[in-house]
Amino acid sequence: MTLKNLECVVLKRDVPESGLRRGDVGTVVQTYPNGGLEVEFVTATGSTVAVVTLTDADVRAATSADVLAARSSA
């Protein structure tokens, strides 16, 4: 899978140390040649929850079939 900067992605696994859960939606902010990605996850009002380094296997591209939902990060 080839993801690009500013592409929306869906987390495929929990990342508890960053307060993230499978299904959370983030934005790719940096790609690396080895397949690594920096992904930013934000609240509904735009505050950053976490910026984490992930692999291509940790996320999938968001699609038009995905429905967004809200959950509290507190």
Buried (B, 14 or more C-beta within 10 A) or exposed (E): EEBEEEBBBBBEEEBEEBEBBEBBBBBBEEBEEEEEBBBBBBEEEEEEBBBBEBEBEBBBBBEEEEEEEEEEBE
